[in-house]
Each structure stands twice: as structure tokens, then as C-alpha cells.
């Protein structure tokens, strides 16, 4: 949903929220919601890329195939798009279920994202609550939300909406990191003195690239390969920061 910071130490966090008495967050004028239609895959990938969930099309296609392709028949009434007054899809979320176990009795809020240029326009809470209310319409009483420390602002929004930690003891290290990054009553009295907020290797690598003159819009390390997006190019580096791939980006195809 919101910009990732992949220099923060990654910890998965599972939240849960009751679908009763959800707060109202009206959608600003000139925006509306639409459900998935055939061919919308490309818009989903574009939105997730812009929000920095993916750094290239290849990652987006892989995720789509893994999480959505086998469940396509369910998408027409579960995958939601936020649309602007130009009929452009600029945000997305899914009133989904547990796709790991394929348990349709467990409601999940999945893959929330808003294009970067539309972030900060008070669209996140309307998108999230609309998707959660749709889960309630589908018969669920509560929903799980999978998030992580690298999207700590999104985690704060979920907590502000009434979510709680589903596996507090199991994920205490991630909760400690979160408590260093945001303020929330559920994070009061957390002993976080010795927790490391940042992934030191990732932070060092990013700073080295910045010192080399790269203007970084998106950054991540995958299986030892350093991937970045600059205003005009996509790069991959080996662990010694030698360029192993460089591609020019068409601005309209990737807005980050």
C-alpha cells in the first residue's frame, strides 16, 4: 500500500480484526471501486510495482500466478480496484481467504496497494475498510491481515482501524521493531532496547550505491542480487556492486 523500506529488518506480522463496527471512511470525490475483470492482471501488477511491492514485471507476474491464477473464478467478486475519474485503476485490495491452505473459511485482507503518486491523498483507509466490509458481506466475522515491518506505516493504519496481533508471542521480535518505528497503545511497554531496526547489510549497500551517485527510487536484495530502480533505469548488481543488468525504463510503464 505504502512505500516499502527494505533497509528495515524484515519481520512478518499477522494481524486480525473484527468485522463488526468498522469505522466509516468515505471515499473522496472522483474515485470509485470496481471488481476485477478479465485482463486486469496488468493493472494489478502496475499498481503493485508503483507501490514498490515488486521491482519489475517479472516479480509481478510470478506473484499473480502464485496467488491468483488458480483462484481466478473467485476474483470477480473479491479482487477490488480503486479507480480515479479518468477510469484509471490506481489502487487495489482483495477480500480474500487463506490461499496457503486454500481454507475459504478464513477471511484475509490481501495485497493492499496504492500507486505512489496517489499516496497521501487519504485513500488507504477508504480502500481498506471497503474491502473489509465486503469480507463481512461474504459472511466472515473477522479477517486476518498479513503485513511486515518493512511497511510499518501500513501496519500502523491497520492497528488504528482496530486490528490486533494474532500471534503476539511468536512475532515479538517484529513487534519490537514496529514499536521503535510507530506509536500505538498496543505497542506501549514493549521492551525494545536491544532490537535492531535496520538490516545493516541492506542499509550499507543502499548507502554505497547512493554514494556512487545512483538516485534510488526503489531498492531490494533478492537471493544476493541487489535490485534498484532509478528515475530512468532498472539495475541489478552482484554482491560486490558490479552491474550485471541494466534496462531503460519507459516512464509511463513504471511510476515509482
C-alpha positions as CSV (number, residue, x, y, z in Angstrom):
1,X,0.0,0.0,0.0
2,X,2.6,2.5,1.1
3,X,6.3,2.8,0.2
4,X,8.4,-0.1,1.5
5,X,11.7,0.5,3.3
6,X,13.7,-2.6,2.6
7,X,16.6,-1.5,4.8
8,X,14.4,-2.2,7.8
9,X,14.9,-5.6,9.4
10,X,12.2,-7.8,7.9
11,X,9.7,-9.5,10.2
12,X,6.4,-10.9,9.2
13,X,3.4,-9.8,11.3
14,X,-0.1,-11.4,11.3
15,X,-2.9,-9.2,12.5
16,X,-6.6,-9.9,12.9
17,X,-9.6,-7.6,13.0
18,X,-13.3,-7.9,13.9
19,X,-15.6,-7.0,11.0
20,X,-18.2,-5.7,13.3
21,X,-18.5,-1.9,13.9
22,X,-15.9,-0.9,11.3
23,X,-15.3,2.8,11.2
24,X,-16.6,4.8,8.2
25,X,-14.0,6.4,5.9
26,X,-15.8,7.8,2.9
27,X,-14.0,7.8,-0.5
28,X,-13.1,11.3,-1.8
29,X,-15.0,12.6,-4.7
30,X,-14.0,11.5,-8.2
31,X,-12.9,8.0,-7.1
32,X,-14.9,4.7,-7.1
33,X,-14.4,1.0,-6.7
34,X,-14.6,-1.7,-9.3
35,X,-14.3,-5.5,-9.2
36,X,-11.8,-7.5,-11.3
37,X,-12.5,-8.1,-15.0
38,X,-10.6,-10.3,-17.4
39,X,-7.4,-8.6,-18.4
40,X,-7.0,-6.5,-15.3
41,X,-3.9,-8.5,-14.3
42,X,-1.7,-5.9,-16.0
43,X,-3.2,-3.1,-13.9
44,X,-2.7,-5.1,-10.7
45,X,1.0,-5.6,-11.5
46,X,1.3,-1.9,-12.4
47,X,-0.2,-0.8,-9.1
48,X,1.9,-3.2,-7.0
49,X,5.1,-2.1,-8.9
50,X,4.4,1.6,-8.3
51,X,3.9,1.0,-4.6
52,X,7.3,-0.9,-4.7
53,X,5.9,-4.3,-3.8
54,X,7.6,-5.5,-7.0
55,X,10.6,-4.0,-8.6
56,X,9.9,-5.4,-12.1
57,X,7.2,-7.1,-14.2
58,X,8.8,-10.5,-13.7
59,X,8.2,-10.4,-10.0
60,X,4.6,-9.2,-10.6
61,X,3.8,-12.0,-13.0
62,X,5.3,-14.6,-10.6
63,X,3.2,-13.3,-7.7
64,X,0.0,-13.1,-9.8
65,X,0.5,-16.7,-10.9
66,X,1.2,-17.9,-7.4
67,X,-1.6,-16.1,-5.5
68,X,-4.4,-15.5,-8.1
69,X,-4.2,-17.7,-11.2
70,X,-5.5,-20.9,-9.7
71,X,-8.3,-18.9,-7.9
72,X,-9.4,-16.8,-10.9
73,X,-13.0,-17.8,-10.6
74,X,-13.1,-16.1,-7.2
75,X,-11.6,-12.8,-8.3
76,X,-14.7,-11.4,-10.0
77,X,-16.2,-10.9,-6.5
78,X,-13.1,-10.5,-4.4
79,X,-10.4,-8.5,-6.2
80,X,-11.2,-4.8,-5.8
81,X,-9.7,-1.8,-7.7
82,X,-9.7,1.8,-6.7
83,X,-10.4,3.9,-9.8
84,X,-10.0,7.6,-10.5
85,X,-12.1,10.0,-12.5
86,X,-10.1,9.1,-15.7
87,X,-11.1,5.4,-15.3
88,X,-7.5,4.6,-14.3
89,X,-7.0,1.8,-11.8
90,X,-4.8,3.3,-9.1
91,X,-5.3,1.1,-6.1
92,X,-6.2,-2.5,-5.2
93,X,-7.0,-4.8,-2.4
94,X,-8.6,-8.3,-2.1
95,X,-11.3,-9.7,0.1
96,X,-9.6,-13.0,0.1
97,X,-9.2,-16.2,2.1
98,X,-6.3,-18.3,3.3
99,X,-4.7,-19.2,0.0
100,X,-1.8,-21.1,1.7
101,X,-4.2,-23.8,3.0
102,X,-7.0,-22.9,0.5
103,X,-9.3,-22.5,3.5
104,X,-12.1,-20.3,2.4
105,X,-13.5,-20.2,6.0
106,X,-10.6,-17.9,7.0
107,X,-11.1,-14.3,5.7
108,X,-8.0,-12.4,4.7
109,X,-7.3,-8.8,3.6
110,X,-4.7,-9.3,0.9
111,X,-2.4,-7.3,-1.4
112,X,-3.3,-3.7,-0.5
113,X,-1.6,-1.2,-2.7
114,X,-2.0,2.3,-4.0
115,X,0.1,3.9,-6.7
116,X,2.9,6.0,-5.3
117,X,1.6,9.3,-6.8
118,X,-1.8,8.8,-5.1
119,X,-0.4,8.0,-1.7
120,X,-1.0,10.7,0.9
121,X,-4.5,11.5,-0.5
122,X,-6.5,9.8,2.2
123,X,-7.4,6.8,0.0
124,X,-5.9,4.0,2.1
125,X,-8.4,3.8,4.9
126,X,-11.4,4.0,2.5
127,X,-9.9,1.2,0.4
128,X,-9.1,-1.0,3.3
129,X,-12.5,-0.5,5.1
130,X,-14.4,-1.1,1.9
131,X,-12.6,-4.3,1.3
132,X,-13.1,-5.4,4.9
133,X,-16.8,-4.6,4.7
134,X,-17.0,-6.7,1.6
135,X,-15.5,-9.6,3.6
136,X,-18.3,-9.2,6.1
137,X,-20.8,-9.2,3.2
138,X,-19.3,-12.5,2.2
139,X,-20.1,-14.0,5.6
140,X,-16.9,-13.5,7.5
141,X,-16.9,-12.3,11.2
142,X,-13.2,-11.5,11.3
143,X,-10.3,-11.1,9.0
144,X,-6.6,-11.7,9.1
145,X,-4.1,-9.2,7.7
146,X,-0.6,-10.3,6.6
147,X,1.9,-7.4,6.9
148,X,5.5,-6.8,7.8
149,X,7.9,-4.4,9.5
150,X,9.1,-3.0,6.1
151,X,5.7,-1.5,5.5
152,X,5.4,-0.1,9.1
153,X,3.1,2.8,8.0
154,X,0.6,0.3,6.6
155,X,0.9,-1.7,9.9
156,X,0.0,1.4,11.8
157,X,-3.1,2.0,9.7
158,X,-4.3,-1.5,10.4
159,X,-3.8,-1.0,14.1
160,X,-5.5,2.3,14.0
161,X,-8.5,0.6,12.4
162,X,-8.8,-1.8,15.3
163,X,-6.5,-4.7,14.3
164,X,-4.6,-6.7,17.0
165,X,-1.7,-9.0,16.8
166,X,-2.8,-12.6,16.0
167,X,0.5,-14.2,17.1
168,X,2.0,-11.8,19.5
169,X,4.4,-14.1,21.3
170,X,5.5,-15.8,18.1
171,X,6.2,-12.5,16.4
172,X,7.6,-10.5,19.4
173,X,10.8,-9.5,17.6
174,X,8.9,-7.9,14.8
175,X,6.6,-6.2,17.3
176,X,9.7,-4.8,19.0
177,X,10.9,-3.3,15.7
178,X,7.5,-1.9,15.0
179,X,7.4,-0.3,18.4
180,X,10.6,1.6,17.5
181,X,9.0,3.0,14.3
182,X,5.5,3.9,15.3
183,X,3.4,5.0,18.3
184,X,0.3,3.0,19.2
185,X,-1.2,1.9,22.5
186,X,-0.8,-1.8,21.6
187,X,3.0,-1.1,21.5
188,X,3.2,0.6,24.9
189,X,5.5,-1.1,27.4
190,X,7.3,-3.1,24.8
191,X,11.0,-3.7,25.8
192,X,12.7,-2.8,22.6
193,X,16.1,-1.7,23.9
194,X,18.2,-4.3,22.2
195,X,16.2,-4.8,19.0
196,X,17.8,-3.9,15.7
197,X,15.5,-1.8,13.5
198,X,17.6,-1.9,10.3
199,X,19.2,-4.7,8.3
200,X,22.8,-3.5,8.5
201,X,23.9,-5.1,5.3
202,X,21.0,-3.7,3.3
203,X,21.4,-0.2,4.7
204,X,25.2,-0.3,4.0
205,X,24.6,-1.5,0.4
206,X,22.0,1.2,-0.3
207,X,24.2,3.9,1.1
208,X,27.1,2.7,-1.0
209,X,25.0,2.9,-4.1
210,X,23.9,6.4,-3.2
211,X,27.5,7.4,-2.6
212,X,28.2,6.1,-6.2
213,X,25.7,8.6,-7.5
214,X,22.6,6.4,-8.0
215,X,19.3,8.2,-7.4
216,X,17.3,5.3,-5.8
217,X,13.5,5.2,-6.1
218,X,13.2,1.5,-5.2
219,X,15.7,-0.9,-3.6
220,X,15.7,-4.6,-2.6
221,X,18.0,-7.5,-2.3
222,X,16.8,-10.9,-3.5
223,X,19.0,-14.0,-3.3
224,X,22.1,-11.9,-3.1
225,X,21.2,-9.8,-6.1
226,X,20.8,-6.1,-5.4
227,X,18.0,-4.6,-7.5
228,X,17.3,-0.9,-7.8
229,X,15.1,1.5,-9.8
230,X,16.4,5.0,-10.7
231,X,14.3,7.6,-12.5
232,X,15.3,6.1,-15.8
233,X,16.9,2.7,-15.4
234,X,16.4,-0.7,-13.7
235,X,19.7,-2.2,-12.4
236,X,20.9,-5.4,-10.9
237,X,24.2,-5.7,-9.1
238,X,26.2,-8.6,-7.7
239,X,27.4,-8.6,-4.0
240,X,30.4,-6.6,-5.0
241,X,28.1,-4.0,-6.6
242,X,29.2,-4.7,-10.1
243,X,26.4,-4.0,-12.6
244,X,25.2,-7.3,-14.1
245,X,22.0,-5.9,-15.7
246,X,20.7,-2.5,-16.8
247,X,17.5,-1.8,-18.6
248,X,16.0,1.6,-19.6
249,X,12.5,2.2,-18.2
250,X,9.7,3.8,-20.1
251,X,8.3,6.3,-17.5
252,X,4.7,5.6,-18.3
253,X,5.3,1.9,-17.8
254,X,6.7,2.3,-14.3
255,X,5.9,5.1,-12.0
256,X,7.8,4.8,-8.7
